[in-house]
Amino acid sequence: MVGTAFHERLAGFILYLQGEKQASSCTVAAYRSDVEQFAAFIEERLGRNVGPADVDEWTIRRYLGWLNRLGHKKASMNRKLASLKAFYRYLLKEGMVESSPVAQFAGLRREKQLPRFLIYEEVEKLLSIPDSTPLGLRDRAILETLYATGIRVSELVGLSIVNLDLYTGCVRVLGKGRRERVVPLGQYAVKALRDYLSRGRPELAARRKPPLEDALFLNHCGGHLTARGVRERMSHYVEKAALTRGVSPHTLRHCFATHLLERGADLRVVQELLGHARLTTTQIYTHLSQSKLREVYRQAHPRA
């Protein structure tokens, strides 16, 4: 339980994120969790009467060292650091602290890791598994949509029926920072969505009273499908397809970007489709498989 001093400041910070910043529920939950963990660390060592204004740079260093000893990866530590920076920027803005003890800390250097992706034949195998039951039609529509658009699982479960335009084959997505973008669906995803909307969703919607009118993807009880639910279904199909463990809905986002670039798509177009604010974020997908590299080399080098 967070002490009174931190609790009051955190409550104001959450309202600020939800109201003025219009942050997503996932972002708010992550910031809340990170600040609460930090507050618990501080109060365990300095007492429950300690507040955000009593924290100095050395305390931040001790906290980062503690996270490191717990085995947190650098990516996780960087996220927690970013949460604290946002928290103290809010406190400074409101005049609740005179300075930020975390402002001088740069993000920890992360080891560059290429995103995991599947070859196209593996994706085809995965997409072929869902059956023709209402849940199977839903799951096929989910997998086809994830691969066809490259959207995040949080964006997928937030889709409403009105976001779809199956006539033009596009979907309107609300991404990070509440930025909207329109992404093409492709004929396979359009067909899967038509099948789900005509033969799958009506049966699922009838399981809830009153039925949900807006949400595109429903769970087995007719309620809102969650990101966790999508991951569980994905794991089920990955196991049935006998694919590499660790494949997640986000893997299909990696497949989307990688396969587009391998087939000659422009990097800035992929950036727009993915909803990345910076091109540097998209550049990690410019890696190619060794077979593709050899193929390009043989075709392009005069002495290959």
Secondary structure, DSSP 4 states (H G I P E B T S, - for coil): ---HHHHHHHHHHHHHHHHTS---HHHHHHHHHHHHHHHHHHHHHH-TT--GGG--HHHHHHHHHHHHHTT--HHHHHHHHHHHHHHHHHHHHTTS-SS-TTTTPPPPPPPP-PPP---HHHHHHHHT---SSHHHHHHHHHHHHHHHH---HHHHHT-BGGGEETTTTEEEEE-GGG-EEEEE--HHHHHHHHHIIIIIHHHHHTTSSSPPSSBSSB-TTSSBPPHHHHHHHHHHHHHHTTPPTT--HHHHHHHHHHHHHHTT--HHHHHHHHT-SSHHHHGGGG---HHHHHHHHHHH-TT-
